[in-house]
Amino acid sequence: MLTLPAASFEAAVPWLLAFATLLVAFGRHVSHALRNILGRPVGMSARAVLIGQFVLAIYGGYFGGAVGIMMMAVWSVGLGLDAAVSNPMRVTRLAAIYVSATVLLLVTSDALGSPMILLTMLAGAAVGGYGGAHLARRLPAGALRGLLVASACATTVLYFLRG
């Protein structure tokens, strides 16, 4: 993260988000259609899901942009999981990714020189994480899925507009 140029990676992010958004929105339909065409359940092997999760963890630690959306996309197509069912697992994995990346960044950079920025970001992450988890547990599955797809679409559009 500290040695790679951010510009080259940021150019790919809108396309990654667009792909993930399409998978989140249509992944279950694609899985069902493929299952009907092939006559057997469609999914990813355990190894493929682990490799996908590993790649997403690296991406999340490096950039973090919409990695949760991408996780939901992989799990939707690869495992057939619904957004409401997989949300607690997603939140737990995101926390592990972000804590690991934060510790590495704090140890290897001069970020500790700006404690107010760090505390503000920590407070925002804690409030957002708690509030989001609280809301997700109370929403019906369809509403949560709709909110997830809407936020994924908005995030994707914003990343394309940002250039």
KAGIVEN-V439158 format. One record per residue. RES is the residue in one small letter. NEAR is the number of other C-alpha atoms within 12 Angstrom. D_FIRST is the distance of its C-alpha to the first C-alpha in Angstrom with 2 decimals. Layout:
# KAGIVEN-V439158
res = [RES RES]
near = [NEAR NEAR]
d_first = [D_FIRST D_FIRST]
This chain:
# KAGIVEN-V439158
res = [m l t l p a a s f e a a v p w l l a f a t l l v a f g r h v s h a l r n i l g r p v g m s a r a v l i g q f v l a i y g g y f g g a v g i m m m a v w s v g l g l d a a v s n p m r v t r l a a i y v s a t v l l l v t s d a l g s p m i l l t m l a g a a v g g y g g a h l a r r l p a g a l r g l l v a s a c a t t v l y f l r g]
near = [20 17 10 11 12 14 13 12 18 22 17 20 33 28 24 29 37 28 25 35 37 28 31 40 33 24 33 29 19 24 30 22 17 17 17 13 12 13 11 12 20 23 25 21 16 14 13 17 23 18 17 26 29 20 20 33 30 23 29 31 29 28 27 28 31 38 37 40 41 43 48 46 43 42 37 37 37 32 29 29 27 33 40 29 23 28 33 24 21 34 31 18 25 34 24 18 29 31 20 19 25 26 16 19 20 19 14 14 16 13 18 17 12 13 13 12 13 18 15 13 16 17 15 15 20 17 15 16 23 18 16 22 23 16 21 28 20 15 20 16 20 17 18 26 31 22 24 35 31 19 23 34 27 20 29 30 20 19 22 19 12 12 15]
d_first = [0.00 3.78 5.61 5.74 8.27 8.23 11.96 12.19 10.40 12.39 15.49 15.46 14.95 18.63 19.96 18.08 19.43 22.84 23.03 22.11 24.61 27.29 26.75 27.01 30.05 31.82 30.37 33.33 35.79 34.30 34.46 38.07 39.09 37.74 39.46 42.71 42.45 41.59 43.80 41.27 38.28 35.03 31.75 28.94 29.44 27.92 25.78 24.53 23.74 21.82 19.80 19.21 18.19 15.76 14.10 14.19 12.72 9.55 9.69 10.68 8.08 5.32 8.14 11.26 13.77 16.91 15.60 18.92 20.87 19.38 20.27 23.73 24.09 23.41 25.68 28.28 28.72 27.91 29.77 31.91 30.78 31.73 29.42 31.66 31.81 28.12 26.91 27.16 25.20 22.48 22.32 22.19 19.34 17.31 18.09 16.98 13.58 13.08 14.67 12.62 9.23 11.20 12.68 9.70 8.41 12.09 12.73 10.22 10.48 13.66 13.43 16.68 18.44 18.74 20.43 22.19 19.16 17.72 21.20 21.70 18.60 19.68 23.19 22.31 20.31 23.27 25.90 24.26 23.62 27.15 28.77 27.16 28.13 31.58 32.10 30.93 33.41 36.25 35.83 37.70 35.66 36.56 35.61 32.24 31.60 32.80 30.61 27.55 28.47 29.30 26.03 24.15 26.34 25.86 22.06 22.17 24.70 22.82 19.68 22.08 23.92 20.96 20.38]
